[in-house]
Amino acid sequence: MDRKAELEKIIRDAHEELDKIRDAERIAILPKYIGKCFRLRGDYHIVTGKTKEGYLSGFSLERYGKDIEISPFDVWMVNELKRAKEITANQFWAAYDKAMASLLALRK
């Protein structure tokens, strides 16, 4: 094996080991987010659990101008929530109620 191939193998092995360590760290902190609500860039999120793959799951309420999208999520990364502002459940539900009122107004 030439030196280049040897170094590439060392780097690849190190990356794999580092990925395993990062995954374990990420999975270890998931429970502290479950049951909490967050606001990120004007969107609202409620975390309800975690997937077997080690990602957060829950629901998002997103507004795009007058468009509203409410959708489940199951691949939320902890890094996203580290940038988000934690809010109360009442704040999340107030945003939800406002979105629903906007939708109901369209029926008139």
C-alpha positions in Angstrom: 0.0 0.0 0.0 1.4 3.4 -0.9 1.6 6.3 1.5 -1.4 8.1 0.0 -3.7 5.1 0.3 -2.4 4.5 3.8 -3.3 8.0 4.8 -6.7 7.9 3.1 -7.5 4.7 5.2 -6.4 6.4 8.4 -8.5 9.4 7.7 -11.6 7.3 6.6 -11.3 5.2 9.8 -10.9 8.3 12.0 -14.0 9.9 10.3 -16.0 6.7 11.0 -15.0 6.6 14.6 -15.7 10.3 15.0 -19.2 9.9 13.5 -20.0 7.1 16.0 -18.9 9.4 18.9 -21.0 12.3 17.6 -24.0 10.1 17.1 -23.8 8.8 20.6 -23.5 12.4 22.0 -26.5 13.5 19.9 -28.6 10.6 21.0 -27.7 11.1 24.6 -29.1 14.7 24.7 -32.4 14.0 22.8 -34.5 13.5 26.0 -34.0 17.0 27.1 -35.8 18.3 24.0 -38.8 16.0 24.2 -42.0 17.7 25.3 -40.6 21.2 24.5 -41.6 23.8 22.0 -39.3 26.1 19.9 -39.4 29.0 17.5 -36.9 29.1 14.7 -36.9 31.7 11.9 -40.6 32.5 12.6 -41.6 28.8 12.5 -42.9 26.9 15.5 -42.1 23.4 16.5 -43.2 21.0 19.2 -41.0 17.9 19.9 -43.0 14.9 20.9 -40.5 12.0 20.8 -37.6 10.4 19.0 -37.2 8.0 16.2 -35.5 4.6 16.5 -32.8 6.1 14.2 -32.0 8.8 16.9 -33.7 11.8 15.5 -36.3 14.1 17.1 -39.9 13.8 16.0 -42.9 16.1 16.4 -44.8 18.8 14.4 -43.9 22.0 12.7 -46.1 25.0 12.0 -44.5 27.0 9.2 -45.7 30.2 7.6 -44.6 31.4 4.1 -46.3 34.8 3.8 -50.0 33.9 3.7 -49.3 30.2 3.2 -49.4 27.9 6.3 -47.9 24.5 6.5 -48.5 22.1 9.4 -46.5 18.9 9.1 -45.0 16.1 11.1 -41.3 15.8 11.2 -39.1 12.8 12.1 -35.6 13.9 11.1 -35.1 17.0 13.2 -31.5 17.5 14.1 -30.5 18.7 17.5 -28.2 21.2 15.9 -31.3 23.0 14.5 -32.8 23.3 17.9 -29.6 24.6 19.4 -30.2 27.7 17.3 -33.9 27.9 18.1 -35.5 29.8 21.0 -37.4 27.7 23.5 -40.9 28.9 24.0 -43.8 27.8 26.2 -46.5 25.3 25.1 -48.9 28.2 25.4 -46.9 30.3 22.9 -46.8 27.3 20.5 -50.6 26.8 20.8 -51.3 30.5 20.4 -49.4 30.4 17.1 -51.3 27.3 16.1 -54.7 28.9 17.0 -53.7 32.0 15.0 -52.9 29.8 12.0 -56.1 27.9 12.3 -58.1 31.2 12.5 -56.4 32.3 9.3 -57.5 29.1 7.6 -61.0 29.3 8.9 -61.3 32.9 7.6 -60.7 31.6 4.1 -64.1 29.6 4.4 -66.1 32.8 4.6 
